[in-house]
Amino acid sequence: MPTPSIKLSSGYDMPIVGFGLWKVNNDTCADQVYEAIKAGYRLFDGACDYGNEVESGQGVARAIKEGIVKREDLFIVSKLWNSFHDGDRVEPICRKQLADWGVDYFDLYIVHFPISLKYVDPSVRYPPSWDSEDGKLELGKATIQETWTAMESLVDKSLARSIGISNFSAQLLMDLLRYARVRPSTLQIEHHPYLTQTRLVNYAQKEGIAITAYSSFGPLSFIELNVKHAEKTPPLFGHATITTIAKKYGKTPAQVLLRWATQRNVAVIPKSNDPSRLAQNLDVVGFDLEAGELEAISSLDQGIRFNDPHSYDLPVTIF
Ligand SMILES: NC(=O)c1ccc[n+]([C@@H]2O[C@H](COP(=O)([O-])OP(=O)(O)OC[C@H]3O[C@@H](n4cnc5c(N)ncnc54)[C@H](OP(=O)(O)O)[C@@H]3O)[C@@H](O)[C@H]2O)c1
């Protein structure tokens, strides 16, 4: 069954389930993308700071060459890193990322964080990081309006079909909507039962902005990064609310967590290095949870956030 999609304000359709490319290793990435396309994935969520756009593009090229898909069947997402927020840096880095992928447009190009960092030339360091050339985090000077205006010109030049934002608060989104000539099509946020962000989700959806959830499995993705409170937070896969519902439907806890999101029209982009989990994560729209079950999962909310730039040496939290 083809994956259902969400109609974006740009007029394009975005698959509601995709494959996240963060922490996908360089040596396996091309094969994983290729296998994911064979398994039915059409959306790939990349970023320059994931450091695997060349390999992701190789996987795409192989699938296209073998006639498994055409470029227009895919929905390729990438992100603008913080050190490229200056208005004159946006287009050159987008063009470099397109060349790395081997495609001539992104379906969706997203401002990764609402944080401008000092520019570091890709010839000095690429993929980029939170640090400047001196090895310290240094803020840049671009306003979000300057960056967004440059993002809009990517649409004008057909380098991106849709543009979006990530890790924005409601206040920043309200401000952006005051001056946006091209509205953001999507807002990508950390979203799982321990961090439901219900008011932000409702506000954005009411404004016609699709929500994409990242880190749908909560603490799991952050344990390997040694995020201390991730190790201490009870895993969602073992939570009785989730396991009871999973048992009832004959699904895995992962599938229940993903269905909880997709049934509320929130897109998901789980990452897996394992072929059977990869297939399982795509099969998350063919069953429906009852309203009371959706509510029971939502009531696990404790406002616990795992991806906070404060952990990457930003002196202040942005949320
Ligand atoms: N915009 C942003 O700032 C931002 C931040 C974080 C992430 N993202 C995007 O969101 C994507 C997903 O988020 P994420 O990578 O943090 O984490 P995630 O998809 O929530 O979790 C990945 C973890 O779950 C495991 N896993 C995946 N499927 C499973 C299943 N069915 N059963 C059991 N375990 C499973 C994976 O292990 P295995 O690989 O071993 O299966 C991995 O340890 C990223 O890849 C990236 O594209 C965006």
The ligand as an ORCA input file, in Angstrom:
! r2SCAN-3c Opt
* xyz 0 1
  N      15.399     18.607     12.910
  C      16.169     18.146     13.874
  O      16.781     18.905     14.642
  C      16.302     16.661     14.057
  C      16.829     16.152     15.253
  C      16.895     14.765     15.419
  C      16.455     13.931     14.400
  N      15.974     14.460     13.227
  C      15.502     13.594     12.127
  O      14.604     12.633     12.661
  C      15.059     11.315     12.334
  C      14.607     10.340     13.412
  O      15.006     10.747     14.687
  P      16.124      9.963     15.515
  O      17.162      9.465     14.565
  O      16.500     10.837     16.640
  O      15.452      8.807     16.190
  P      14.334      7.706     16.123
  O      13.954      7.386     14.760
  O      13.315      8.143     17.118
  O      15.084      6.504     16.811
  C      16.154      5.842     16.255
  C      16.507      4.726     17.228
  O      15.420      3.799     17.313
  C      15.845      2.501     16.909
  N      14.716      1.913     16.155
  C      14.240      2.332     14.959
  N      13.158      1.602     14.608
  C      12.935      0.714     15.598
  C      11.967     -0.304     15.817
  N      10.993     -0.518     14.943
  N      12.060     -1.051     16.941
  C      13.051     -0.821     17.837
  N      13.987      0.137     17.707
  C      13.927      0.915     16.589
  C      17.072      2.727     16.083
  O      17.944      1.627     16.187
  P      18.317      0.743     14.872
  O      18.890      1.685     13.867
  O      19.319     -0.220     15.397
  O      17.041      0.097     14.434
  C      17.696      3.948     16.775
  O      18.400      3.545     17.945
  C      16.581     11.501     12.209
  O      17.186     10.433     11.534
  C      16.641     12.815     11.469
  O      16.369     12.625     10.086
  C      15.868     15.797     13.060
*
